[in-house]
Amino acid sequence: MSVASAPSPPRGFEPPSDASLAEVLDVFADGFCVFDRDWRFVFFNRAAETQSLVDRSAVLGRSLWEVSPGLIGSSLETALAKVMIERVTVSLEFASLFRPGLIYAVRAFPAEVGIGLTFRDITAQDEARRREREQSERLELLFAASGLGDFTWDMENGIITFSERAAKILGAPTGPLSVRDAMQKLIHPEDIKRVWAEAQAAMSQRISFEVEHRALGPDGSGIWVMGWARAEYDEDGRPLRMLGVIADITKIKTQEAKIRESEARFRLFANCAPAPLWVTDAEDAVEFVNQAALDFSGRPGAYRIGGTLQMGRMHPDDLPRMIALRTKARARQEPYETEVRLQNARDEWRWMRITCQPRHDPDGRFAGYVGMAMDVTESREAETRQRLLINELNHRVKNTLATVQSIALQTIREGVDVQAARDTFVDRLLTLSAAHNVLTRENWVGADLVEIVAQSVKVYDDQDHDPRIHIRGPDRRLEPHVAVGLAMALHELATNAAKYGALSDPAGHVWLAWRLALDGGAVVLRWRERGGPPVRGPLRRGFGTRLLTQGLATELGCAAQLVYGPRGLVCTFRTPILEA
């Protein structure tokens, strides 16, 4: 049967007769009330009145269960019955029935008349404890989710206690462990001094510290551990204990090693590349340049890691165009390519093809550019030469066709029979072809004077066994059109000498010599025949004569001087040369 269901005694009671005691209890800070053995209120102090918001005049003499029927069946009823029956003291926390939301710390104890009861509002303390429990639970969840383990180092007693997770990470035994044993058994021998030194340094400065070290691990295979800790100190600054957390970072260190290996492979590959390479970040700061870029610039400081990519060695005519292109491309995060002139370590201007591709991080955010510079100087020069050669070829083809046409017309007009005309025409074409062969080998940029002379007269002379044409003079370079004109002129002189002059007689010889003109821009050649039949001037002007007197004037800038002397023909003409 509930104590609240017991029959109530007759109403009426006497308050405590000791006035001094009643006065003291009335000013007591905690709520205080007294029940007789019939559960009637016999005392109710002011603090109880204030905290419960119940007028004490309304409760004195009345039964507790009548005033607070909500207590029936509660834990407080059970506790009060225990005190009343067993005469023991009981403490508990109980929610207020009169002021919902408040929590009271209740203490009931035996009294002579029945039982006494004190209560105090601990709502704030209860809320603080609740928040502390929630924080502890969240921290526990955080540790569980993050894989962190915590430890406490009792520095006064030299004892370290690891949490269950920390012990599992390190392979440590549960329960307290001496600092010496923890150091020797759980930390890699090569890391013990460093870990201890960093801990001592942090405590000397009263700061927290973090340290990475190797540990033996649960199976002794070795792991990497990251630890964070901070010490607490007494009023005199002596460290009392250290609180910390640890994490297994073996996977992170393994991944870092793989990244370093990958970066090393990339650097090796990039540094083996013959072309300058670079990488910039989203702010255009340099992250990497390869060895070729450093070698090209000759100034390592021009590519300072973390600095902005500089273009100070770019040709001033190309710089504005390059800046505008880069600005536009970066704004749109687009690739771009152009060709500019850059100055290399030897202060040479080189044409470089700049190619840059944007790069992005795994989330798709712009991370900067990867750039490459290819030296295209030779290819541009080759393209220029090719254009010149094509233009020159077009010009030469037209000139050659005109020359062939002229040779054909002049040969036919000589009035010889068809076979003789054909043979003469072929000889003249072969001479023209030989001159073209020399120029082709030289890419039509010029020809050597000695080679042109030798090729032009070799059909009529045996320079190796019995030379009849004696050649002497300094070698010089000739322009293509000069080389062709000279070859044709010498061929005509040699042909005429073989038909009518010195080479038509076995005893005849030709001396072909030249010297540098006084102005240095030409050579003066002289063709002199000796030992041939008597020489007379031609009755009519044939192809050879017109070539020497008119053609050379066009090709060489001056006509040949022909002297038909009694001892043989002498031909003198001036041939322009290229500057040395």
Protein Blocks (a to p, Z undefined) as FASTA:
>chain_A
ZZklpccddehidddfblklmmmmmmpmbdcddddfkopafbdcfklmmmnopafklmgo
pafklmmmmlgopaklmmmmmmmmnopacddddddfklghiacdddddddfklpacdddd
fklmmmmmmmmmmmmmmmmmmmmmnopacddddfknopacddfklmmmnopaedjddfkl
mmmmmpcfklmmmmmmmmmmmmmnopacddddddebjnonopaddddddddddfkopafb
dcdddddfklmmmmmmmmmmmmmmmmmmmmmpmbdcddddfkopafbdcfklmmmnopak
lmcghiacdfklgcfklmmmmmmmmmmmmmnopacddddddddfkopacddddddddddd
fkopafbjcdddddfklmmmmmmmmmmmmmmmmmmmmmmmmmmmmmmmmmmmnopafklm
mmmmmmmmmmmmmmmmmmmmnoonaccfklmmmmmmmmmpcfklmccbdcedddddddfk
lmmmmmmmmmmmmmmmmmmmmmlpmkbccdddddddfkopaccdddddehiacddddfbd
cfklmmmmmmmmmmnopacdddddfkbccdddddddddZZ
